[in-house]
Amino acid sequence: MPDRPSTADLFVYGTLRSQFQNPYARRLHKEAELIGAATVRGSIFHITSYPGYLREPDGLVHGELWQLREPAKTLAALDDYEGPEYARIQTEATADERTEPVLAWVYLYTGNVAPHHRIASGDFLLP
């Protein structure tokens, strides 16, 4: 994982979204400001009870954009939560509340996925 965050924005698409109340989601919600609904290019897949993001195949992934108050501190905790199956990378995110796309962190799944496990809607909260 990168040592020094170069951006304070984080795109979340799974169990860190505002609808979830696990300990790490609550921590994110306390340590960041919700910018609003957002999208990134790529796809998400059902892994088990959580999703995994990949850059390909192309599509739209729906989630939320958060602005981190203390990026290094919050991201270090979230890196632990996501674990070794995920790599934190930067990608372009488009938020409903902003006119221009922004560079944001997102957690990329590094394991193997079955093509038939793709979430066609691009939204973990929708079937």
C-alpha positions as CSV (number, residue, x, y, z in Angstrom):
1,M,0.0,0.0,0.0
2,P,1.2,3.5,-0.7
3,D,2.8,5.2,2.4
4,R,1.8,8.7,1.7
5,P,-1.7,9.4,0.4
6,S,-1.6,12.0,-2.4
7,T,-5.3,12.5,-2.3
8,A,-7.9,12.8,0.5
9,D,-10.8,11.3,-1.4
10,L,-11.9,7.7,-1.1
11,F,-14.4,5.9,-3.3
12,V,-16.2,3.0,-1.5
13,Y,-18.5,0.5,-3.3
14,G,-19.1,-2.2,-0.7
15,T,-19.3,-2.6,3.1
16,L,-17.8,0.8,3.9
17,R,-20.8,2.6,2.4
18,S,-23.0,4.7,4.6
19,Q,-25.7,2.0,4.8
20,F,-23.3,-0.3,6.7
21,Q,-22.5,-0.2,10.4
22,N,-19.5,-2.5,10.8
23,P,-16.7,-1.1,13.0
24,Y,-14.6,0.1,10.0
25,A,-17.6,1.7,8.2
26,R,-18.4,3.6,11.4
27,R,-14.8,4.7,11.7
28,L,-14.8,6.0,8.1
29,H,-18.1,7.8,8.7
30,K,-16.6,9.4,11.8
31,E,-13.2,10.4,10.2
32,A,-14.5,11.6,6.8
33,E,-17.2,13.7,5.2
34,L,-19.6,12.1,2.7
35,I,-19.4,14.0,-0.6
36,G,-22.2,11.9,-2.1
37,A,-23.0,9.3,-4.6
38,A,-20.3,8.6,-7.2
39,T,-19.2,6.3,-9.9
40,V,-15.9,4.8,-11.2
41,R,-15.2,2.9,-14.4
42,G,-14.8,-0.9,-14.0
43,S,-16.8,-3.8,-12.5
44,I,-17.6,-5.4,-9.2
45,F,-18.0,-9.0,-8.4
46,H,-19.5,-11.0,-5.5
47,I,-16.5,-12.5,-3.6
48,T,-18.4,-13.9,-0.6
49,S,-20.5,-11.5,1.6
50,Y,-18.6,-8.5,0.1
51,P,-17.7,-7.3,-3.4
52,G,-14.4,-6.9,-5.2
53,Y,-13.6,-4.1,-7.7
54,L,-11.7,-4.7,-11.0
55,R,-10.8,-2.2,-13.7
56,E,-12.0,-4.6,-16.4
57,P,-14.4,-5.4,-17.9
58,D,-15.5,-1.8,-18.4
59,G,-18.7,-0.6,-16.8
60,L,-19.9,1.7,-14.1
61,V,-19.5,0.9,-10.4
62,H,-21.8,2.8,-8.1
63,G,-20.8,3.9,-4.6
64,E,-19.9,6.9,-2.5
65,L,-17.1,9.4,-2.4
66,W,-15.7,10.4,1.0
67,Q,-13.3,13.2,1.8
68,L,-10.9,12.0,4.5
69,R,-9.9,14.5,7.2
70,E,-6.7,12.6,8.1
71,P,-6.0,10.5,5.0
72,A,-2.8,8.7,6.3
73,K,-4.5,7.6,9.6
74,T,-7.8,6.5,8.1
75,L,-6.3,4.7,5.1
76,A,-3.9,2.8,7.3
77,A,-6.8,1.4,9.3
78,L,-8.8,0.7,6.2
79,D,-5.8,-1.1,4.6
80,D,-5.9,-3.5,7.6
81,Y,-9.6,-4.0,7.2
82,E,-9.4,-4.7,3.4
83,G,-6.5,-7.1,3.9
84,P,-4.0,-8.6,1.5
85,E,-6.7,-9.5,-1.1
86,Y,-7.0,-5.8,-1.9
87,A,-4.6,-3.1,-3.2
88,R,-5.4,0.5,-2.7
89,I,-5.0,2.4,-6.0
90,Q,-6.0,5.7,-7.4
91,T,-8.7,6.1,-10.1
92,E,-10.9,8.8,-11.5
93,A,-14.3,9.1,-9.7
94,T,-17.2,11.2,-10.7
95,A,-19.4,12.5,-7.9
96,D,-22.9,13.7,-8.3
97,E,-22.0,16.7,-6.1
98,R,-18.9,17.8,-8.1
99,T,-18.7,19.1,-11.7
100,E,-15.3,17.6,-12.5
101,P,-14.0,14.1,-11.9
102,V,-11.5,13.7,-9.0
103,L,-8.6,11.4,-8.3
104,A,-9.7,9.1,-5.5
105,W,-8.5,6.0,-3.7
106,V,-10.3,2.7,-4.3
107,Y,-9.7,-0.8,-3.2
108,L,-8.9,-3.1,-6.1
109,Y,-9.5,-6.9,-5.6
110,T,-6.4,-8.9,-6.4
111,G,-7.8,-12.4,-6.3
112,N,-9.5,-14.4,-9.0
113,V,-13.1,-13.8,-9.8
114,A,-15.6,-15.9,-11.7
115,P,-17.1,-14.0,-14.6
116,H,-20.6,-15.2,-13.6
117,H,-20.2,-13.5,-10.2
118,R,-20.2,-10.0,-11.8
119,I,-22.7,-7.6,-10.3
120,A,-24.5,-6.5,-13.4
121,S,-26.0,-3.4,-11.9
122,G,-22.6,-2.2,-10.8
123,D,-24.1,-1.5,-7.4
124,F,-23.5,-3.9,-4.4
125,L,-26.7,-2.8,-2.8
126,L,-28.8,-3.8,-5.8
127,P,-29.5,-7.3,-7.1
